[in-house]
């Protein structure tokens, strides 16, 4: 377990922040008037999380183990997202789960895979 704290500290902090933000009651603001702004926030949260996962993975590995990426960098965040949506539905009174939020979260994860492979990987692995 200590391995993950050493290798992925920022990712774990971001996961904790996502859990917190998923269950607290957000304040009202004028941004709520923008249609589907919350979906954009979901894409950014999960895209940011998975981009950081890619960065932390690639800075310590010189080869991509696609099995690790599939399970830890794609399926685990998507499963976390689904669990959070179900917990919001069944365990809270101030939040409601939304399958479109789940879709937005999954989209963020998949966009981060493309960003990680085509932007972060070449940047970190370039020859100096």
N, C-alpha and C positions, 0 to 999 in steps of 0.2 A: 504494500500500500504506500509506503514511503517513496517508492520508485515514482509513482504518479505525482506526488507532491513536488518532487524534485524536477521532474521532466515537464510537467504541465501546470505550473502554479497559476499562471494568468488564466488559463482555460477553466480551472477549478473555481477561481474567484468569479469569473463571468457566469459560470453555471449557477453559483450561489446567488448572484445578483438577479439572474433570470428567474430563479425560484421565488425570490423575494418579490420581484415586480409582478409575478404571476398571481400572487395571493393578497397583495395589499390593495386597499381601496384607493384608486387614483383620484387626484383632485380634478375638479371640472376646469376646463379651459376653453378658449375659443377654437382650438384646434379640432375639437370634436365636431365642428361644423363642416370640416373637410371630409367628403365622402371617402370611406375606406382608409383613412389615415392610420388606423390601428393595424391594418394589414401590412402597410409599409413598415411600421415599427416592428412587426413580427419578422418580416423578411430581414430587416437590418439586425435585429437581435441575434437570430440564428445564423445569419450570414457572417456576422461579426464573430460569434463564438467559433464557428467552424473555420473561419479564416485564421483565427488565433491558434486553433488546434493544428492546422496545417503548418503554420509558422513554427510552433513549438516542436512538432514532429520532424520537420525537415531540417531544422537547425541541429538536430542531434543524430540524424540518420543520413547516410549517403546513398542509400537505395530505398525505393518505395516498396514496402510490403503491402500489396493491395488487399490482402486479407485483414491486416490491421486497420487500414484506411476504411475498408468496407464496414467492419464491425464497430470500430471506435470513433471514426470520423464521419460516418454517414448514418448507419442504422441506430447507433446509440443516441445521437441527438434527436433523430426523428422519433424514436421510441420515448425519449424523455418528453418531447413535445406532446405526444399523444397521451402520456400519463398525466401530464399537467392539465391538459384539457379535460380529461375524465375527472380528475380531482376537483377542478373548478366546478364541474357540473354536480358532482355527488357529495362533495365535502365542504362546500362553502355556501353561504347565503348571499354574499355580496358580489360574487363573480359567476359567470356562466361560461361553460365550455362552448366552443364554436368550431365546427369542422373546417370552416374557411380559415380560421386562425391556424389550424393544424396544416392546412394546405400552404398557407403563407410561410409557416415555419419550415416546412419541407422544401419549399422553393428556395428559401434562404440557404439551407444546407446544400442543396444542389448547385446553386450559384457559387457558393464558397469552394466547392470541389473544383469547378472550372477555374476560378480565380487562383486557388492554391496551386493547381497543376501548371497553369499557363503563365502566372505572374510571380507568385511567391517562390516556386521551385527554381525557375531560371535566375531569379534575383539572388537567392541564397547560395545556389550552387555554381555561380559564375566564377571563373578563374580570375584571380587578382594579379 
